[in-house]
Structures are given as C-alpha cells and as structure tokens.
Amino acid sequence: MILPKELKEAISHLSSTEKDKLIFRLLKKDLALANRLLFELVSTETVEEKRKKLEESLSLEIDRAIKHFYSPGYLSMDVRYMSGMITEHVQITKDKFGDPYLNLYLLNSLIPKLNEKLETYPPQKANKFYVPALARIFKILMNIAKFHEDEQYEFTESLNQLGSYIGENPGFMNAAINNGLDVNWLIHAEIPKDIVAIHKNIREMGFLR
C-alpha cells in the first residue's frame, strides 16, 4: 500500500505523544513488525545468534516429525510449519543468508532419515511431499543465486548433500526429473544463471504444484 502524500503530511504534524500512541496501537495489531523492532531496538542478540537458536529449535521439531512420521502429506505439513518458523526469523532479522541456509538444514536433516519410509509409498502419495520439497529447493537455489560467488561457495556442501539424498531415492529422483529440477545442480553446486526464468517456465507449464 502506498501512503497518500496528504496522510504522510498529517502524521508528520502530530505531536510526539500522539505519534507514540499511534505507533503502540499499530504494533499491537502487527506482531511481526513489533518483533522486528524488538530485535532491532532492544535485543542484544546478533543475527547469527538468532539463527543458531532457531537452528536448535528446528532440530527439535525435525526430531519430532521423524519420530511421529505418519504419511508424506503430513510430513509436508510439518515442513510447511517449520518453514514458517524460518520465514518469521527472516522477517524479524532480515537474515538473507539464513533463509537458504536454514531451509537446506531442514531438508538435509529430514530426507535421509525418512527416505526409506517415503519409498514405500506409491508416486501419487509420495509426491505430496516430493513436489512441495522440490518447489522449496527451487526457492533455495534462486535465493543462493542472489549472493556473490564467495557467499554461494558456503552452500556447496549442503547442496551436495541434498543432491545425494535425493539421488538415493528413485521416487524422489523421478519427481525431480518430472518437475524440471536437475539434481546435478545440487551435486555440483552449479546453479544456472537463468534459474529464475527456468523456474518461471516450469511453473507456467503446470509443474511444482
């Protein structure tokens, strides 16, 4: 939403007390903004410390998801919940590096532990996890591609691992092929320069849904 010029001028003429009341009222309705300001203005934690703390929280959630695995569909719901934790962290801290880093940590922690169970499901059911996971991997690759080459190098090992885990599961590999993800991009940590265009084209053809 673009604020009208008249509204901006009206707000600028409010007294400090009136502005404070308005801000507090708005923060009560926008928890995400309140948490971001709390981190930026009050918290003594660094972005890296917040990322590490979230990684520890994710580890507990991942263990729970593995222990209580029920089906590919429910696993996808668990991943979506944990991804929401990552999204909230990024919104609060503006941790651009943490976005792909934590999502890779999530997938690399889950997939090798559940590959055998996932392989027991027919493709139609297994794809309830595979396809959303592949869509997430594309997002990870597009985010990494935004970084300088030196920063991209820091994701090499995690990308290699993820590619290997997918390769160990024939069903996951077939889903990757059918949805346009070349697992070699992960195994060799070589992200195509036109990854955004590739992803857009794949989506337009009706895949990754």
N, C-alpha and C positions, 0 to 999 in steps of 0.2 A: 504493500500500500504506500502510495506517495502522499506525504502530508501536504495539504494546501499551504501556500505561502502565508495566507491570512492566519491560519491556525498557528504556524510557527511564530509569527509576529505576536499573536495574542499570548502565547505561552511565554515568550521572552519578556513580556511586560508584567508577568505575575511576580509577586513578592517571593522572597526566599522561602518563607513559611508556607505559602500556597503551593509552591513548586514541590516542597518536601512532602506535603500531604498527598499531592497528585502522584508523585513517584511511588510512595508507600502503597497507595491504593492500587496502582498498576502492578506492582511487584507481587501483591497478594494473588493476582489473577494470572500471573505469568511466572510459574515456578522455575522454568528453565532459565529465564533472564535473572531471576533472583539468585539462583545457584551460581550463575556465571559471574555476577557482581560480587557474590560472597567469595568466590575463588580469586577474582582479580583484585579486590579491595581489602579483604580481611585475611584470607588464608595465607599461611606461611609455607605451604607445600609448593613444590615445584611441579611443573608438568610431568616430568619424569617420575617423580614420587607418586603422583596421582595415577599415572599409567601403571606403575608397578603394583599399586594397591588394587587397581581394577583387575590386573592380571591374576592376582591371588584370589579375588572374588570369582573370577571366571573359572579358575581351576576347580573351585568347589562346585560350581554349577555344572561344569563338564563331568566331574566325577558322578554327580547325581544323575545326569542324563544317561551316562553309560550304565550305571547300576540299575536304573529303572527303565531301560530301553523297552519300548512296547511295540513300536512299528515305525517305518520310515516317515509316515505322516506326522506322528507325534514328535519324532526326532527333529523334523523340520520346524515344528512349533517351538521346541526348546531352543533351537539355533536362532530363530527369529527373536525370542525373548532375550537371549544373550547378546545378540546384535544390537538390540535396543539399548542395552547397558553401554555398549561401545559408542553408539550414536550420542547418547546423553553425555558421556565423557567428552567426546569431541566438541559437542555444542558448548559445554562449560569451559573447557580448557583451550579450545582451538588447536588441539593436538593433531595436526595433519599427518605427521609421521605415525602416530599411534593408531590411526584409522586402519590402514592396511596391515600394520604390524599385529594388532590385536585380533583382527579378523583371520589372519594367517595362523596365529596361535590357536584360535578357536578350532579351525578346521583341522589343523595338524594334530591337535590333541584328541579330537573325536574320531576322525576317519579310520586310523589304523586300529583302534580298539573295537570298532564296530563293523569293519569291512566283512568279516566272516558272516555275521548275522545278516547284513544287508544283502549278501549274495544269495541268501536262501529265499528271497522274495522274487516273484515274477517281475519283469520290467515295469509293468503298469503301476505296481505298488511301490517298487524301489525308486522309481522316478519322482515320487512325491518328495523324496529327499535329494536325489541326484540333481534334478533340474534347478530347484532353488539354490542349491550349493554351487552349481555352475554359474548361475546368474551372479552370485556373490563373488565368485572367482573373477569374473569379468570386471566387476566393480573394483576389486582389489588391483587388478592389472592396470586399469585406467587411472587409478589413484597413484600407483607407483610411477607410471609413465610421466606424471607431472613433475617428479623430482629431478634434480640434477643427477647426472650419471654416477657421481660419487655416492650419493644417498641411495640410488637404486641398487648399488652393489651390496648394501647392507641387507637387502631382502633375498639375496641369491640363495643362501642355504635353505631358508624357509620355503621358497618357491620350488627348489629341487626336491625337498621332502614331500611337498604336496603333490607334485607330479608323480613321484614314485608311488605314493599311496594310492593314487587314482589308477596307476598302471597295474597295481596288484589286484585290482578288482575288475574283471571283464565287463560286468554290467555297468560299472561307473565309466569305464573306457568307452563303451558303446554309446552311453548317454552323452559323453563329451563329444564324440565324433558326430553324433546326430544333431547336436546343438552348436556346432561350429567352433568348439574350443580345441585348439591344437595343444595337446599335453606337452609337446616339445617346447612350447613357450615357457612352461614351468620348469621342465627338466634342465633346460639350457639357460634359464633366466634371460631369455631374449624376447622382449615384448615388442611386437610390431609397432612401428611409429604411427601407423594408421589404426591403432586398436579401437579408438572411439568410432571411426567410420565402420570398421568391421562389426563392432557390437551393434551399431545402429541398423546396419543391413540385416543382421541376423534377427534382430527384434522385428523388423519390418516384414520378414518372411514368416513370422509367427512362432519362432522358436524362443526358448528360455522363458516360457510361460507355464 
